[in-house]
Amino acid sequence: MSDANQRSVNYNNDIYVQSGCDIRIAEAIIICIGSFTEDLDRMISTFVQFNTFTVYKLNRFNKSEIEYYLDKVTDDCPANVKMLFVYFSSHGRRLFTGGDALETSDKKLIYTNDIIATFRKPNLHKKFKVFIFDTCRTKGDILFEAKSILNQSLFNCLNLTNTKYFYETDHHVLIIWSCDIGEGAIVDEVTGSLFTQVLCDVLAKLQSGTQPKCINITEIVSDTSEAVETAIRSERQQGRDCDYQSPQCEQINMDNMDIILKRDYNFIGFKAV
């Protein structure tokens, strides 16, 4: 790996850290944000192995800085980047309006729909966007949610109730959830979130050569889901109290395309399915 690919630099008074490939030659960007350090560190160490990935880690998790940072990254995204990964690991809840939200460090809610909407910009229109949310999707405090939603416009409230309507203008979007609606995301205090750790294990197999030299994103999600459910089933068979967790994948206007990760030179490609 070249010196340019190994560098790790602090920017903006340590608000975020950039590592991996030089952004000027990167084919993909991954943005890691969240409150669980073990998950963020594992995702970064996994994705930085891909030679054409630039990896960003946001060091803070309050709502205003998340919104500012995502807006800046999307505005500044260079033309050479083909795909963006956006990864969140945090506490979350399913809203009574039908949408999902993450709880930030300043005890505010940031809606997953609003996160995705940040990437609805002309310069990103033809780029593939993959959003990974490792967060619980159980019902939260309705009174707290209602107070937050009253501060939103009526248009945003309507969007939260109808995912397909909200995303109708989005293109090439893949949303990966660590669990299904109504489920919680399992977290170990030492090792981190089950979904994130398993996902990184699957990607590590690609890098080590134990997987085929090419694997597409939908296969990665399928392998991760199977491994998560196997781990939970094993825990329950041993008599341990363990809730079910079923990872989900939502495709929006992917135009019958899939995203390919290749081991040889670790670049990304796309193919029709």
Phi, psi and omega in degrees: 000135184287165178300323180298326182280342183266349189290149176221118190234141175270136179234161170050051178055040174071020175294321175215161180239134177251136176215174180086215186291148173300129184302335183288342179237006183290145173262343181212149174242136170239129181249119183251122183222139176165180183252354181256104186301319182300320180292314181298315181298320181291317179297317181295314181295333178283310186284337179291345177288339178280119191297338184252020179254130167263129186246127176246139174236122176276123186276354180234159187223035173266157192299313185297321181287326175298312181297317179297314184295313180297322179295320180291314181298318180291324177294322187268002185298122183285161184295333183288343180282127182263336187210149177235130170257136175233116186243129176237136173227111185193179170288145180209176181203157174266123183282152180292344176281348178110352179263184178239151179217153176251146178264123182273174183293337178265022173063033175249165178257137171239124188279137179298326177298321180290324177299312181294323180297333178300334183267009177268073182231151183305322182288348181249004190303317184264004179272149176278135180239126179240119179252127180242116180245107175261091187201154177293152178233029176279161180295138180259198179283110186298320182295319179296318180295317182299319179297321180291318184291331178298339179277353180267163176286160177299326180298316179295322178297318178296321179298322182295338183270351185216094185299315183298320178295319182297323186263007190298336179264000180276150178227145175055056181241132175234125180245122180248121179254142179287343181206170181273169177301132180091353181258161173258158176261123185286132180230133173259133184297336183263309188268341181104197184286137181302313184299312182298316181295319180291318178303315179293326176298318179296316179293326179295327178294324176297317181291326185279345180096000179279348172256164171305156186292346175232138176214140181264164186298319181296326176292321178299314179296318180297314179297320179294315180300315180297318181292322177297312182293326177295317180296319180292318179299320178296318179297318182291325178294334178271008175084010180273146180282110186215119180287157177285148179216119185239098179304146183232155179226129182239122180254135182230113178050050178279356177055039179058032178248153173233158183259130184249131171255129183246137185281320190307307178240006173060034176258165182258152176217179182224148178216155176282144180237000000 
